[in-house]
């Protein structure tokens, strides 16, 4: 299990049962009580790299807006109502190209302990949609973090599985670069609802080694996805973001071979394909954090406030991946393409 040197605790939630449960998991950490989490998380001139090496956790209460409409550059998988929730901020993994580095000045992890309030709000929205013509909602719950990486600490994935079971009109997506054990959510004979989607982000091992620090290997992600399918879970594959390297064709080709060998592609719900793209403002900040990362320092093109690969390169990478997936047996209509 990950360790934290310090746990900052908002005074308002010091007696929340989940606060106690989480604090008990880190008996060696120093506990500091604070008024508002932004007093620590939102401070100016923070050193994210130093914070990664000296990790601290902040336990807080989510208040104000808790459910947000998805950004235009994010894939909505054909859903008119695409939202995401923020029950945590920041991640245990350390991808060099992670947009969180552009979004937050702090590297500390925040857990909002009042998940029940977020579940209630999401449930109300799901109910409201039932009155509308388009009743379906796509809800990404692993957005500002990798939710499964924290599940031993929070147990949030199981609560979202229960939520999906109660709200069949909501497709709940848990996206991960980890080696998730979906069977851990099936204790007590629970079945996983079909509208709970485990979305595995897949990258070539060379890209993982170079840019996706602390995440699971490609092999481990594929074993996990195969086990999930065997447990009758709904599985999505995300080849997004594809990251440019000098040898990208060969590397992505090798990845596809590994995917074909490990997974029965006909059982996959769908897949997304897209290259790295990001808000220009976030990129500016990321470049000050990841000064030596070729993934972040690439000479991107900018358009309408977003940065991405030059059009020709983006199209070539997406077309390459789509063609390989279709040849591997994934029907074209199951592939969702994202571009910037
Ligand atoms: S796994 Fe996702 S959230 Fe975590 S560091 Fe990587 S890109 Fe960011």
Boltz pocket constraint, residues with backbone or C-beta under 6 A from the ligand:
constraints:
  - pocket:
      binder: B
      contacts: [[A, 90], [A, 91], [A, 92], [A, 93], [A, 94], [A, 95], [A, 97], [A, 98], [A, 99], [A, 100], [A, 143], [A, 144], [A, 145], [A, 146], [A, 176], [A, 177], [A, 215]]
      max_distance: 6.0
